Amino acid sequence: MPILRRVGRPGLLGMATRTAVVAGTATAVSGAVASHQHNRALEQQAAAQQQAAAQAAQQQTAPAPPAPAAAPADDVVARLQQLGELHAQGLLSAEEFTLAKQQLLRG
């Protein structure tokens, strides 16, 4: 007796098989996407750590800025003149002017 094939819509077994294939494919794709995203996040985290370590190393090896040279006497006179002009313009009060002048003459 020959096997008869059904023509038209698939039967219950055919529908279940098709659904299983579609669901399995969707799960595989979803898992692959999640895996890629996880790997990308790990790579970005590692890159950020490397960059932070490089910056820390650079800050540790950076030479200290040179100490400022001692101010010559002409500079003190010029600074006193600037303070006097600021006081005359009203930008510094008498107390501020006196305090700034004392600090300049001390240091």
HUJOLIN-V574769 format. One record per pair of residues at least 12 apart in sequence whose C-alpha atoms are under 8 Angstrom apart, sorted by the first residue. I is the first residue (numbers start at 1). J is the second residue. D is the distance in Angstrom with one decimal. If there is no record, write none. Layout:
i = <I,I>
j = <J,J>
d = <D,D>
//
This chain:
i = <76,76,80,80,83,83,83,84>
j = <104,105,101,104,97,100,101,97>
d = <7.1,7.6,6.8,7.8,6.6,7.7,7.5,7.5>
//
